[in-house]
């Protein structure tokens, strides 16, 4: 299968390219800057307008990961940047598909569970309506998904993704560093839910979306573990794996202050979503790492010294 990946230069994109390449698929990355050290073919695009790159989509499966990292201050300028960096490439892909002689076999549009905002204890499956805010979470995600509507594809799959746990990625690296520095206590109340997924399972979900072996090959899918945890459980599991003692909680006020210094969004730590992959489970999809303790051990056991 030929798979064209927009946003294939980021951490998850590189993982996906490597995974598909190892399985014999032809991988093409749409990129603003060709990197000669990458082992797969790269085609330049500007992420905004249709160009010669559009011909690569003909007969190809397409995965859209394009977008700036969300780990930044929730200012109006950053909300605009995050929205534009997702909407413009998506619209360019949709416009390029419209000019092809036939629909592409599948467009896998990656999105985020942050579209549900701060959802409290409510269990979220794919039938739940997205939230109206906050702008840097639900607002950006809603615009991102809307930009893919009407894409000329035999199948459109929207993957609302939880926090992907993988080594050498911002989310797990930051959490692990806090624990190693003795700051591994719960954040605020610790009751906020964390919807997470091991990178191996995320890759398997993308493969399922590209070539479905179950009945979950179209429409909206939650790409997340079936067992979300509270923040207090996540931090306790990290302390256990990294062999660190109990740590005092981090008050919400300190999180907000630290977010200013680190130029990040405090909502990433202070809000939560209790999402489940109802459609995948109903279709019989089997997770390799469904439980947090084992997933973290798989990733961190060799780094816990």
KOLSE-34196 format. One record per residue (C-alpha): x, y, z; residue number from 0. Coordinates in steps of 0.2 Angstrom, whole numbers, plus 5000, padded with zeros to 4 digits. Layout:
<sites>
(site (X; Y; Z); NUM)
...
</sites>
This chain:
<sites>
(site (5000; 5000; 5000); 0)
(site (5006; 5018; 4996); 1)
(site (5003; 5029; 5011); 2)
(site (5005; 5048; 5010); 3)
(site (5008; 5056; 5027); 4)
(site (5006; 5074; 5031); 5)
(site (5015; 5079; 5047); 6)
(site (5027; 5064; 5045); 7)
(site (5042; 5073; 5052); 8)
(site (5035; 5074; 5070); 9)
(site (5038; 5061; 5084); 10)
(site (5022; 5052; 5080); 11)
(site (5024; 5054; 5061); 12)
(site (5042; 5047; 5062); 13)
(site (5035; 5032; 5072); 14)
(site (5021; 5029; 5059); 15)
(site (5033; 5030; 5044); 16)
(site (5045; 5017; 5052); 17)
(site (5031; 5006; 5057); 18)
(site (5023; 5006; 5040); 19)
(site (5040; 5005; 5031); 20)
(site (5045; 4989; 5041); 21)
(site (5029; 4981; 5035); 22)
(site (5033; 4984; 5017); 23)
(site (5022; 4999; 5013); 24)
(site (5027; 5013; 5002); 25)
(site (5028; 5028; 5013); 26)
(site (5029; 5046; 5006); 27)
(site (5030; 5061; 5018); 28)
(site (5024; 5078; 5013); 29)
(site (5036; 5090; 5022); 30)
(site (5041; 5109; 5021); 31)
(site (5059; 5104; 5022); 32)
(site (5067; 5088; 5015); 33)
(site (5078; 5080; 5028); 34)
(site (5091; 5069; 5019); 35)
(site (5094; 5058; 5034); 36)
(site (5076; 5051; 5033); 37)
(site (5075; 5033; 5025); 38)
(site (5058; 5036; 5016); 39)
(site (5053; 5047; 5001); 40)
(site (5049; 5065; 5005); 41)
(site (5040; 5078; 4994); 42)
(site (5040; 5096; 4998); 43)
(site (5023; 5106; 5000); 44)
(site (5019; 5122; 5009); 45)
(site (5005; 5115; 5019); 46)
(site (4993; 5128; 5012); 47)
(site (4991; 5127; 4993); 48)
(site (4989; 5113; 4980); 49)
(site (5005; 5110; 4970); 50)
(site (5014; 5096; 4961); 51)
(site (5013; 5086; 4977); 52)
(site (4994; 5083; 4975); 53)
(site (4998; 5070; 4962); 54)
(site (5006; 5059; 4976); 55)
(site (4988; 5057; 4983); 56)
(site (4981; 5048; 4967); 57)
(site (4977; 5030; 4973); 58)
(site (4986; 5032; 4989); 59)
(site (4980; 5031; 5007); 60)
(site (4982; 5047; 5016); 61)
(site (4986; 5051; 5035); 62)
(site (4985; 5069; 5041); 63)
(site (4995; 5072; 5056); 64)
(site (5000; 5090; 5052); 65)
(site (5000; 5103; 5066); 66)
(site (5010; 5113; 5078); 67)
(site (5013; 5105; 5096); 68)
(site (5000; 5111; 5108); 69)
(site (5012; 5113; 5122); 70)
(site (5012; 5132; 5123); 71)
(site (5003; 5146; 5132); 72)
(site (4985; 5148; 5128); 73)
(site (4986; 5165; 5121); 74)
(site (4975; 5171; 5107); 75)
(site (4990; 5171; 5095); 76)
(site (4994; 5153; 5100); 77)
(site (4976; 5148; 5098); 78)
(site (4977; 5155; 5080); 79)
(site (4993; 5147; 5076); 80)
(site (4987; 5130; 5082); 81)
(site (4971; 5132; 5072); 82)
(site (4980; 5138; 5056); 83)
(site (4993; 5125; 5057); 84)
(site (4980; 5111; 5057); 85)
(site (4966; 5119; 5046); 86)
(site (4977; 5125; 5032); 87)
(site (4986; 5108; 5028); 88)
(site (4969; 5099; 5030); 89)
(site (4960; 5110; 5018); 90)
(site (4975; 5109; 5006); 91)
(site (4973; 5090; 5006); 92)
(site (4955; 5090; 5003); 93)
(site (4957; 5102; 4989); 94)
(site (4970; 5091; 4981); 95)
(site (4959; 5076; 4983); 96)
(site (4945; 5085; 4974); 97)
(site (4956; 5087; 4958); 98)
(site (4960; 5068; 4957); 99)
(site (4952; 5056; 4944); 100)
(site (4945; 5045; 4958); 101)
(site (4943; 5046; 4977); 102)
(site (4958; 5041; 4988); 103)
(site (4955; 5024; 4996); 104)
(site (4955; 5032; 5014); 105)
(site (4959; 5048; 5023); 106)
(site (4964; 5045; 5041); 107)
(site (4962; 5062; 5050); 108)
(site (4971; 5062; 5067); 109)
(site (4962; 5073; 5080); 110)
(site (4962; 5074; 5099); 111)
(site (4951; 5069; 5114); 112)
(site (4954; 5087; 5120); 113)
(site (4939; 5091; 5109); 114)
(site (4928; 5086; 5124); 115)
(site (4936; 5100; 5135); 116)
(site (4936; 5097; 5153); 117)
(site (4923; 5083; 5155); 118)
(site (4924; 5079; 5173); 119)
(site (4919; 5061; 5177); 120)
(site (4908; 5058; 5162); 121)
(site (4912; 5043; 5152); 122)
(site (4915; 5048; 5134); 123)
(site (4912; 5037; 5119); 124)
(site (4911; 5042; 5101); 125)
(site (4893; 5047; 5103); 126)
(site (4897; 5062; 5114); 127)
(site (4895; 5079; 5107); 128)
(site (4911; 5090; 5108); 129)
(site (4913; 5104; 5120); 130)
(site (4913; 5122; 5115); 131)
(site (4929; 5126; 5124); 132)
(site (4942; 5130; 5130); 133)
(site (4948; 5138; 5113); 134)
(site (4965; 5130; 5114); 135)
(site (4958; 5112; 5116); 136)
(site (4940; 5110; 5110); 137)
(site (4940; 5125; 5098); 138)
(site (4956; 5120; 5089); 139)
(site (4950; 5102; 5087); 140)
(site (4933; 5106; 5081); 141)
(site (4940; 5117; 5067); 142)
(site (4953; 5104; 5063); 143)
(site (4940; 5090; 5061); 144)
(site (4928; 5102; 5051); 145)
(site (4941; 5105; 5038); 146)
(site (4941; 5087; 5033); 147)
(site (4923; 5086; 5031); 148)
(site (4918; 5082; 5013); 149)
(site (4935; 5075; 5008); 150)
(site (4934; 5065; 4992); 151)
(site (4939; 5048; 5000); 152)
(site (4930; 5031; 5000); 153)
(site (4933; 5031; 5018); 154)
(site (4936; 5045; 5031); 155)
(site (4942; 5040; 5048); 156)
(site (4944; 5053; 5062); 157)
(site (4955; 5047; 5076); 158)
(site (4952; 5056; 5092); 159)
(site (4968; 5052; 5101); 160)
(site (4972; 5052; 5119); 161)
(site (4990; 5055; 5126); 162)
(site (5001; 5044; 5117); 163)
(site (5014; 5036; 5129); 164)
(site (5031; 5034; 5120); 165)
(site (5049; 5037; 5125); 166)
(site (5057; 5053; 5119); 167)
(site (5041; 5062; 5116); 168)
(site (5036; 5078; 5126); 169)
(site (5022; 5071; 5136); 170)
(site (5031; 5056; 5144); 171)
(site (5048; 5064; 5145); 172)
(site (5040; 5079; 5155); 173)
(site (5031; 5068; 5167); 174)
(site (5046; 5056; 5169); 175)
(site (5057; 5071; 5173); 176)
(site (5045; 5078; 5186); 177)
(site (5045; 5062; 5195); 178)
(site (5064; 5060; 5194); 179)
(site (5065; 5078; 5201); 180)
(site (5054; 5073; 5216); 181)
(site (5039; 5082; 5209); 182)
(site (5029; 5066; 5206); 183)
(site (5014; 5070; 5217); 184)
(site (4997; 5072; 5211); 185)
(site (4992; 5088; 5201); 186)
(site (4979; 5099; 5210); 187)
(site (4965; 5087; 5216); 188)
(site (4973; 5072; 5206); 189)
(site (4955; 5068; 5201); 190)
(site (4956; 5074; 5183); 191)
(site (4955; 5059; 5171); 192)
(site (4969; 5055; 5159); 193)
(site (4965; 5046; 5143); 194)
(site (4981; 5038; 5136); 195)
(site (4987; 5025; 5124); 196)
(site (5003; 5016; 5122); 197)
(site (5012; 5020; 5105); 198)
(site (5011; 5002; 5100); 199)
(site (4993; 5002; 5101); 200)
(site (4991; 5019; 5093); 201)
(site (5001; 5012; 5078); 202)
(site (4990; 4997; 5077); 203)
(site (4974; 5008; 5077); 204)
(site (4981; 5018; 5063); 205)
(site (4985; 5002; 5053); 206)
(site (4967; 4996; 5057); 207)
(site (4960; 5013; 5050); 208)
(site (4971; 5011; 5034); 209)
(site (4966; 4992; 5031); 210)
(site (4952; 4987; 5042); 211)
(site (4951; 4970; 5049); 212)
(site (4936; 4974; 5060); 213)
(site (4921; 4984; 5058); 214)
(site (4929; 5000; 5064); 215)
(site (4936; 5006; 5048); 216)
(site (4926; 5022; 5045); 217)
(site (4919; 5037; 5054); 218)
(site (4924; 5043; 5072); 219)
(site (4936; 5032; 5082); 220)
(site (4943; 5035; 5099); 221)
(site (4961; 5030; 5098); 222)
(site (4964; 5028; 5117); 223)
(site (4966; 5014; 5130); 224)
(site (4950; 5006; 5137); 225)
(site (4956; 5010; 5154); 226)
(site (4959; 5029; 5157); 227)
(site (4966; 5033; 5174); 228)
(site (4965; 5048; 5186); 229)
(site (4980; 5060; 5187); 230)
(site (4984; 5053; 5205); 231)
(site (4985; 5035; 5198); 232)
(site (4996; 5041; 5183); 233)
(site (5008; 5049; 5195); 234)
(site (5008; 5035; 5207); 235)
(site (5012; 5022; 5193); 236)
(site (5026; 5033; 5187); 237)
(site (5034; 5034; 5204); 238)
(site (5033; 5015; 5206); 239)
(site (5041; 5012; 5189); 240)
(site (5055; 5025; 5191); 241)
(site (5057; 5019; 5210); 242)
(site (5054; 5036; 5217); 243)
(site (5046; 5039; 5235); 244)
(site (5029; 5047; 5237); 245)
(site (5029; 5066; 5233); 246)
(site (5019; 5081; 5239); 247)
(site (5005; 5086; 5228); 248)
(site (5007; 5101; 5216); 249)
(site (4994; 5114; 5220); 250)
(site (4984; 5121; 5205); 251)
(site (4991; 5139; 5208); 252)
(site (5009; 5132; 5207); 253)
(site (5004; 5123; 5191); 254)
(site (4998; 5139; 5183); 255)
(site (5014; 5149; 5189); 256)
(site (5025; 5135; 5182); 257)
(site (5015; 5135; 5166); 258)
(site (5020; 5153; 5163); 259)
(site (5038; 5150; 5166); 260)
(site (5038; 5134; 5155); 261)
(site (5027; 5143; 5142); 262)
(site (5015; 5129; 5142); 263)
(site (4996; 5128; 5145); 264)
(site (4991; 5123; 5163); 265)
(site (4975; 5116; 5156); 266)
(site (4985; 5101; 5150); 267)
(site (4988; 5096; 5168); 268)
(site (4972; 5103; 5176); 269)
(site (4958; 5096; 5165); 270)
(site (4954; 5079; 5160); 271)
(site (4943; 5067; 5150); 272)
(site (4937; 5049; 5154); 273)
(site (4936; 5043; 5136); 274)
(site (4934; 5025; 5130); 275)
(site (4937; 5017; 5113); 276)
(site (4919; 5010; 5112); 277)
(site (4919; 5007; 5093); 278)
(site (4936; 4998; 5093); 279)
(site (4930; 4987; 5108); 280)
(site (4914; 4983; 5100); 281)
(site (4923; 4978; 5084); 282)
(site (4934; 4966; 5093); 283)
(site (4950; 4976; 5092); 284)
(site (4963; 4969; 5105); 285)
(site (4975; 4981; 5114); 286)
(site (4993; 4975; 5117); 287)
(site (4995; 4987; 5132); 288)
(site (4978; 4990; 5139); 289)
(site (4983; 4994; 5157); 290)
(site (4994; 5008; 5163); 291)
(site (5006; 4999; 5174); 292)
(site (5011; 4987; 5161); 293)
(site (5012; 5000; 5147); 294)
(site (5024; 5011; 5158); 295)
(site (5034; 4996; 5162); 296)
(site (5036; 4992; 5144); 297)
(site (5042; 5009; 5140); 298)
(site (5052; 5014; 5156); 299)
(site (5059; 4998; 5164); 300)
(site (5076; 5000; 5156); 301)
(site (5077; 5019; 5161); 302)
(site (5072; 5018; 5179); 303)
(site (5090; 5017; 5186); 304)
</sites>
